[in-house]
Amino acid sequence: MADTADTADGRMTSETFLAEVGTPNWSVVDGRARAVFATGTFATGLHFVALVGERAEAAGHHPDLELRYPEVVVSLVTHDVGGLTTKDVRLAQEISTVAAGLGIQARAAGASAVPPSPAET
Ligand SMILES: C[C@H](O)[C@H](O)[C@H]1CNC2=NC(N)=NC(=O)C2=N1
């Protein structure tokens, strides 16, 4: 694979991340990759979270996962460089593959159907 890093520590711009990840599921918000998957039911969301957790453990890279009804919000960043890296690209691709395998659609541009909690406002 070509070297797609934009900085010496591996951080990439949001444009590079989105081009690399190659699915429309993801957006970049405040320096983090974000996707919202419309799981429809709580049980499907729980199952999706469990499968994503297995992939994350295997990768040694871990997303923030918000299990909501009726969606799961996924957020990714590489903590030690404070930005997005190829680790985030790979895990984002895997998460999109898991979602597709379960027939779960992503919402456009990371939009949520659920109002923010008071702590976020
Ligand atoms: C040592 C270990 O690889 C690191 O602490 C990993 C673990 N999981 C991680 N997950 C995420 N999302 N970002 C990290 O920087 C990160 N670092």
The ligand as an SDF file (V2000), in Angstrom:
LIG
                    3D

 17 18  0  0  0  0  0  0  0  0999 V2000
   -1.1450   -0.3080   23.3390 C   0  0  0  0  0  0  0  0  0  0  0  0
   -2.4070   -0.2770   22.5450 C   0  0  0  0  0  0  0  0  0  0  0  0
   -2.1830   -0.6960   21.2500 O   0  0  0  0  0  0  0  0  0  0  0  0
   -3.0010    1.1130   22.5060 C   0  0  0  0  0  0  0  0  0  0  0  0
   -3.2340    1.5880   23.8130 O   0  0  0  0  0  0  0  0  0  0  0  0
   -4.2540    1.1900   21.6780 C   0  0  0  0  0  0  0  0  0  0  0  0
   -5.4350    0.4380   22.2230 C   0  0  0  0  0  0  0  0  0  0  0  0
   -6.6680    0.8410   21.5400 N   0  0  0  0  0  0  0  0  0  0  0  0
   -6.7780    2.0410   20.9780 C   0  0  0  0  0  0  0  0  0  0  0  0
   -7.9230    2.4200   20.4260 N   0  0  0  0  0  0  0  0  0  0  0  0
   -8.0700    3.6110   19.8890 C   0  0  0  0  0  0  0  0  0  0  0  0
   -9.2420    3.9690   19.3440 N   0  0  0  0  0  0  0  0  0  0  0  0
   -7.0690    4.4730   19.8280 N   0  0  0  0  0  0  0  0  0  0  0  0
   -5.8600    4.1880   20.3260 C   0  0  0  0  0  0  0  0  0  0  0  0
   -4.9590    5.0140   20.2310 O   0  0  0  0  0  0  0  0  0  0  0  0
   -5.6810    2.9090   20.9160 C   0  0  0  0  0  0  0  0  0  0  0  0
   -4.5210    2.5360   21.3850 N   0  0  0  0  0  0  0  0  0  0  0  0
  1  2  1  0
  2  3  1  0
  2  4  1  0
  4  5  1  0
  4  6  1  0
  6  7  1  0
  6 17  1  0
  7  8  1  0
  8  9  1  0
  9 10  2  0
  9 16  1  0
 10 11  1  0
 11 12  1  0
 11 13  2  0
 13 14  1  0
 14 15  2  0
 14 16  1  0
 16 17  2  0
M  END
$$$$
